[in-house]
Amino acid sequence: MRFTNKPALIFYEKTGCMGNAKQKKLLRDYKVPFETKSLLDTAWSSDSLRPFFEGLEPQQMINSFAPQIKNHELDISKLSKEELIELMVETPILIKRPLLVIGKEKICGFDVSKINRVLGLSICESLTISSCPSQSEQSCTPA
């Protein structure tokens, strides 16, 4: 896919997140123009968040490194998907990062296969760049 100077996607990040920095570098390596916005400073509503989570289970929507999850203060198994979305509106650190808007497509997490499909790219699908640098990560560069 050929990109113009207009951003091909909107990348909602947590400013300073090392995982998000690596994900943005990968997009730059593939010459994908994007606009960066703060996930935490955006005024979310249930209606604006819900499309990012279509087809996902609650555990696929949640930032497992959020303090409330790591400290076992929140048991998502006891919440409905709608209750979890409402909680994310109030506490956006709970949202799995990044959130991506590519045209009409909305993606939760750095889902390489979805990004490839929507943008017509061929980023290594075995690549895992997490939102937390404590997980193992692979290197992948464009051909």
N, C-alpha and C positions, 0 to 999 in steps of 0.2 A: 504494500500500500504506500502510496506517495503522500507525504504530509505537506501541508502549506504552513505558513508561519502561525496560523490560528491553532491554538492548543487542541490536540486530538482528544485530550482527556483532562478531567479535573481530579486531582490527587489530594484527598483529605488525609492529613497526617497529624501525628503528635509531634509538634516542633521539638527537635533535638533527639528524636528516636533514631538510634543507629540502624535498626532494621529498615525503617522508612528511607533513610539516606541511601542505603545500598539498593533498595528497590528503585529509587529515583535515578540513581547512577545507571542501573541496567536500562531503564527507559531511555536515558540520554544516549547510551551506547548504541541503541537501536534507532536513534534519531527520532524518537517520539516526542513531539512538543506537548507540554502539559502545563497546567496552572496548578499551583499549590495553594491549598487552603487549610486552615487549622480545624482539625476535627473537634477539638475541645472548645474553640471559640465560636463555632457555628451554632446558630439558634435552630436546633433540631425540633421537629414535631414528630408525632407518631406517623403521620402521613408522609413526611419527607424521609423518614428512616425505613419504613416498611418495605419499599421496593428493593432495597439492598439485600433483604433477607428472604426473598421469595425462593422457595424450594430448600431452604436451609433449616436444620434442626437448631434448637437453642444453643447447644454446645459449639456449633459452627459459627455462631454470631458473636460469641463472647470473647473478650480479651482475657485469656487465662492468666495473664500476668498482672491484671488489675489488682490493687491491694485488697479489695473486698473479696476477691476470689482466692488469691494466694493465702490470705489470712483466715480463710474459711468463714468469713462473716456473711456470705451469701451462698445459699444452696439453690442453684438455678434449676435443679430437678423438681423443685416445688413450685416453680413459676410456669405459667402458660407463656407461649410465645408473645402474646399481646402484653402480658404483664412485664415481661423482660424488655420489650421495646419501650414501654412507658418508663421503666427504670433507667434505660439508656438515655432517654430524653433528659431526665433529671441528672444523670451521672454519666456523661459521655465517655469517661475513661473506660467504661465497661465494653465499649464497642470494639470489636476486632478491627485492627488496622491493616492496611489503609482501606478507606472507602473510595471507590473509583467510579466516575461517571464518564462513560464513553458514548457520546451521542445520547440515545435513549436507553442504553444499557447501564445498569447499576450493579456493581460488584462489591461484595464484602470480602476483604482479604486480597492478597496478591496472588490471585488464581491465574497462573500462567496459561493454562489451556483456554480459559475464557478470554484472556487478553489476546492470545494468538488468534482465536476465532474471530473476535470482534474487529481487531486491527489488521488482520491478515499478515501477522508476523510468524516467525518460526523460532521463538525463544525456546531454549532447551526445556522440555516439559518435566525432566527429572530434577530441574533446578528447584531448590527450596530456599527462599530468602525469607526468613521469619521476621516478625516484628520485634523479636528479642534476640540480641546477639549471643545469648547463652546457648542457643540451639546450634547444631552443626549446619554449616552452609557450604554450598558448592560454588564453584566459579564457572561462569558461562559468558562467552563473548560472542558477538555477532560474527557470522561468516564473512 
